[in-house]
């Protein structure tokens, strides 16, 4: 697999207001705020299933995302609630996680927003983005918020440098350098080179499945089955 270069100093500027970074040597100017109200996708009622079956479906959904062309656009966009999404051909790293979960019946926009309404002080919004209240348009699209949410509502797993500690369906967060966060999901396809499970993520080229588990400093390792499991 082709390696990824660390972000430049120019890329690290002004990222705090973005959902997650765009790591390219040719970072384009940040797109201005726009209104693109998509059709809302309601959260479906989920039938009882085992946790392993849920993770299997989640992995299938994540891999399916790699067939979609997505331009990396980190603009703030007003979206419907619940079931809101930015335009389907745009997104950042968090949007691949959100869309994968939504494909298996879990609306992270709704779940994160409801938890933040009750526990806003536990999230980094006030000290990191100087926000005084939750914002359902963007909160679930920020990696630091997802880290808190998955830690609270899911399982916090060991962050190690051993590939065998990571399983399909696990969520991994990284520091790309300078405190720039990133997130991806472990899938059940293994790299021919390393034998490790690969990661579905979007670091600027759209959703890709790549052998990047240990490409950056790991800051979090989680497993989340959604509400009710």
TAWO-V30191 format. One record per run of one state. SS is the DSSP state (2 for helix, 1 for strand, 0 for the rest). FROM is the first residue (numbers start at 1). LEN is the number of residues. If there is no record, write none. Layout:
# TAWO-V30191
SS;FROM;LEN / SS;FROM;LEN
This chain:
# TAWO-V30191
0;1;14 / 2;15;3 / 0;18;16 / 1;34;2 / 0;36;15 / 2;51;15 / 0;66;5 / 1;71;2 / 0;73;4 / 1;77;2 / 0;79;11 / 1;90;2 / 0;92;1 / 2;93;11 / 0;104;4 / 2;108;15 / 0;123;2 / 2;125;5 / 0;130;9 / 2;139;3 / 0;142;1 / 2;143;11 / 0;154;1 / 1;155;2 / 0;157;6 / 2;163;3 / 0;166;5 / 1;171;5 / 0;176;5 / 1;181;10 / 0;191;6 / 1;197;5 / 0;202;6 / 1;208;3 / 0;211;6 / 1;217;7 / 0;224;6
